[in-house]
Amino acid sequence: MSTEKALGASMPQPQPKGAPSAGGRFARFFTTENMMLTPAMLVLASVSIFPFLYLIYASLMDFSLAIDNPAFAGFRNWLRLVKDPLIFQSWKVTFIYAVAGLGLELILGVGIALLLYAAPWGRNLFITLWMLPIFVAPVVAGLLGWFLLNSSYGLYAWLLQQLGVHADIFGTVATAWPRVDLSDVWEWTPLITLIVLSGLQSLPTEPLEAAEVDGASYWQKLRYVILPLSSRIIVVALLIRSMDIMRFIDTIFITTAGGPADSTKIIGLRLFDVAFRFMDIGFAAAIGLSMLVVTIFLGKAFIRVMYGRE
């Protein structure tokens, strides 16, 4: 009996069914797909990691284009980032700009997507025409808005004057940022529509058919079936736009350049001024990294909401 136990102990024991071996786990990383993706991933990593590390280095230096030899500054730039009231003002403007713009884009984008989803004919033609603003460069959109609303020769400004509105759209605080926000809404609402419409077209038909059999009205199907099933794709659309809205400064730079009285100077435009107008590269690097941190936390919040609705 003891001999049989000794022989059994010396023999290799069979692994449980379904448990991957160490060699199998190691071999999974050398599949054909991974080997084909490896060169592209290495190039992407080399292009992305070095600028990121250099940005961290610059944020810790007294780094200016007017100085030949930058000096170590420690966390001085980060302390300036916390104490500077202009930075807080820019974040406040960014928050207002994002909330108002994303709110309008969400309402219009989802509404038009629902109309197109229920349209019996003409859907492809309307989608083609509705998507045209996406293909307009933001600089061109800013120039278009500037020429149309210029108080001296703009067509829209002349129409507003005929209605009794003689205000300078871009020179008044009360009208400057709504005008910039509406330009962003005009250009990027079609993107929300396209994303939400693609999600609506991929919805399962069984819940909708069951709701029709139960005698549910359109508004009941919309509230209890369509919107809950498409909530994740709506969150994805909001995530994409919220990450973009901080870095798109083209339209604002062309129309108002952040004015009047910094009422339209979002954080991305503040970064542009600090880096290329005041040549303070170290402080600009700290601002850029803070924007990256906010974007990461914003993305995590949206992803948490998206998986919480699963």
N, C-alpha and C positions, 0 to 999 in steps of 0.2 A: 504493500500500500504506500509506503514512504517513497519507494522508487518511482511509482506512477506519479505522485505529487511532485517529485523533483523533476521528472521529465516534463510534466505539464508546466511547471514554472519556468523551465528553460526554453520552452517553445514560444514563439511569438503569438500573442493573444490577438484574435480577430477584432478589428475596430467595429464600433457600432455602425449599423446601416445608416448611410446618409452623412456620416461625419467626414469632412474633407481631410485628406492627409496634408502634411506640411508641404510635400512636393506638389500636390494638386493646387494648394493655395498659391504657391510660388509660381506655378506654371500659368495661372490665370492672368498674370501681368504680362505674359509674353505671347498673347494672342496676336493674330494677324492685324486686327483692328488697332490694338494699342501700339504695335510696332509701326504702323503707318501714320499714327497720330503723333508719335514721339518727336520727330523732327520739327513739326509745326509747333508743338507745345514748348519745345526748347527755345525756338526763335521767339515765340510770344513771351516766354518768361524772361529771356535776356533783354527784350525791348521794354518790358514793363517793370521788372524788378530794379534795374539800375536807376531809372528816373525817380522811382519811389524812394529808394535809399538816398539818392542825392537830394531829394526834397527834404527828407528828415535832416540831413546834414546842413542844408542851407537854413533851415528854421532855427538851428542852434548857433548860427554864425551872424556876425555883424556884416552882412553880405550886401553890397551895393555895387551897381555897375560903375559908380564913380570912384570906387576904391580898388586899387590893384591887388592888395593882399588882405583878404577878409580876416577879421579877428574873431576869436571864440567869444560868444555872447551868452552861453548857457541858456537859461530859460527866460531871458529878457524879452525876447519876441513874444513868447507865450504869455508873459505877464502883461505886456502891452495889449495883447489880444483880449484879455479878460477886463482890463481897465479902460480901454478906449471906448468912449461913448458913441463914436461914429460907427463902430462895428455893431454895437447893439442896435443903432438906428437902422443899419443896412439889413440886419436880420429881421427886424420888425417889418420893414418894407417888403422883404422877401416873403415873410409869413402872410402878410395881407395879400400880396400879389399871387401867391400860390393858392391860398384858400379861395379867394374870389375867382381866379381863373379856372382852377380845377373844378370848383363847384358848377360854374357855367358849362364847362366842357363836359362834365359828367351828365348834367341834366339834358343838354342838347344832344350829346353823343348817344346816350342810351335811348332817348326818345326817338331820334331819327332811325336808330338801329331797329327799334321795335316796329316802326312804321314800314321800314324796308322788309323786315322779316314777314310782315303780314301782307305786303303788297302783292297782288296777283299778277301784275305785269309791269314792265318798265324798270325793273329793279337794276339790271346791269347798266342801263343808260344813266340812271340817276347816280349810281355808285361811281361811275366813271367821271361824271361832272363834279360830284361832291368831293372826290379825292384830289382835284386839281390844286387846291391851296397847299397840300403837303409837298408838292414838287416845286413850289416857289421857294427860292433861297430866303432865309430870314432877313438878309440885308436888302433884298429886293422888296420884301414885304414892308420893311421899315421905310424905304424910299417911297413906295407906293402910298403908304399912309401919310407921309410927310407932304407929298405933292397934293394929295386930295384934301387935306385938312389945313394946309397953310393958310393963314389969315389974309395973305395978300392975293394969292392967285388960285387957291384950292377950290375945286368944284364943290365938295361937301361943305367947305366953309362958307361958300357963297349961298348954298341952299339953306344953311343954318341962319345966315344973315337975313335971308328972305322971310324966315320964320320968327325973326326978332331976337336971335341969339347972336350977339356980337363979341363973345369972349374969345380970347386967344387960347385955342385948345391946348397947345403945347407949352404955353407960358403961364398957365394958371395951375396952382396946386390942386384945386378941386377937380379939374378935368384932365390933368396930364396922366396920372396913373390909371384912371378908368380907360382912357384912350389906348394906352399901352397894353392893358389887360385884354381889351376887346380885340386888339390885333393878334395877340397870342391865341385867343379863343377862336378867331376866324381861321387861323392857320392850322391849329392842332386838334380842333374838334373832329374833323374827319378821321383822324387816327383812332380816337376813342370809338367812333362809329364802326370803323373797319374791324377793330379787335372784338368789340361786343357782338357785332353781326356774325363774325366767324364762330363765336361761342354759341350764339343762338341757333345757327344752322347745324351745329353738332349735338344739340340736345336730343336725348332719347324721346322717341315718339310715344312710348307706352304710357307714361304718366299723363301726357296731354290727352291721349285717347281715353284713358280711364276717367279723367276729369270731364270730358265731353259726355261720356256715357252717364256719369252721375248728374248731368244737367248743370254743370258749373258755367257761369257767365264768363265773358272775356276778362273782366277785371278780377274775378276770383282766380281764374287760371294764371293771370299775370302775377297776382300777389302770392299765391300759395304754390305755384308750380314753376313758372318761367323765371321769375326773379331769384328765388332760392337756388334753382339749378344753375343759373348763370352768374351767381354772386362771385365765384372764384375768378372768372374771366374779367369781371368788372374790377376786382381788386388788382389783377395783373395790369390792366390798362391804367389804373391810378398809380401803380408803382412805377411804370415806365415814364409816365408824364411827370410825376413828382421828382424823379431823379433827373429829368431833363430840364425842369423849369429853373433850376438854380444856375445852370451853366449857359443858358441861352441869353446872351447879352446883345446880340446883333441888332435886334429891332429897337431896343431901348437906347443903345449907343447912337444909332442913326437919327432917331426922332428927338429925344430929350437929353441924351448924354448924362442921364441921372438927375437932371433938374426938373422943375425949378426947386431950389432950396433942398436938394437931395431927396425929393419926394418920390422919385422913381429909381433911386440908386440901390439896386438889390446887391446882395453880397458878392455875386460874381463880378459885377461892374466895379465894386469897391476893390476887389482883388486886382482887377485890370488897372485901376488908377494907381494903387500902391506899387505895383510891379513896374509899369511902363511909363507912368507919369512922374512919380516921385522916386523911382529907381531903387526902392527899398526891397530888395529881393528876399532878404531873410524874413521880414515881417510878412511879405506876400506868401512865402512858403508856409508859414504858420497858419495863415488864413486858409490856404488851399487844403492843408491837412485837416483843419477843423471842418471844412466843408465835406471832406471825405468821411470823417467820423459821423457827421450828421446824416449823410447819405446812407451809410452802413446801418445805423440805428433805425433810420426810416424804412429801409428795405426789410430789416428784421421784423419791425412792427407790422408791416403789410403782410409778410409771409406768415407771421403768427396768426393774424386775423384770417388769412386765407385758409390755413390748415385747421383753424378753430371752427370754421364753417363747414368743414368736410363732413 
